[in-house]
């Protein structure tokens, strides 16, 4: 029972037996967040490249219609 009782004064915090461990898993959470950010940045890069390609095709089509307009 002595392991479960708090031996310090009433205003002193109890000693932690975990020491330098990370009980909340902050390191794993930060790694997961970094992986999500990397995935989103990759997705945005692909969308930007697709948008650029679509804009070039639209510009070429508009130029073709403007130059070679057949009535």
N, C-alpha and C positions, 0 to 999 in steps of 0.2 A: 504494500500500500504506500510505502514511502516514495515510490517512483511516481505516483499519481498526484501526490500533494505538492503544493507550492511552498517551498521552504524560505523564500525571501520575505521581506516586509510587505505590508499591505499595498504600498505604492511602488514597489520595485517590480519591473516586468519579470516574468518567469524566464529562465534560461532556455534557449532553444537547443534541442539535441540535433537539429538538422544541420547546423553550422553553415557551410557554404553551399549547401544544396539548393536547388531551385524547385520548391514544391508546387508552384503555380505553373511551371512549364513555360516560362516566358521566352526562353531560348527557342523552343520548338514553335511557339506562336509567332515569333519574329521571323523564323525561317519560312514558315507557311505563308506569312504575309508577303515576304520577299518573292516567293514563288508565284503568288497570285499577281503581284505587280509586274513581274517579268512576263507572265502570260498575257496580261492586258497590254503591255507595251508592244509585244510582238503582234498582237491582234490589231492594234492601231496602226502599226507599220504596214501590215498587209492591206488594211482598208485604205490607207493613204496612197499606197502604190496603185491599188485598183482605181481609186478616184482620179489619180493623175493619168492613168492609161485611158480611162473613159473620157476625160477632158480633152486629151490629145486626139482621140478618135472623133469626138464631136466637133472639134475645131477643124479637123481635116474635112469632115463631111460638110460643114458650113462653108468652108472655102471652096470645095468642089461645086456646091450648089450655086454659090455666088459667081464663080468664074464661068462655069459651063451651064448656064441656064438655057434650056431649050424650051421654046414656046410652041 
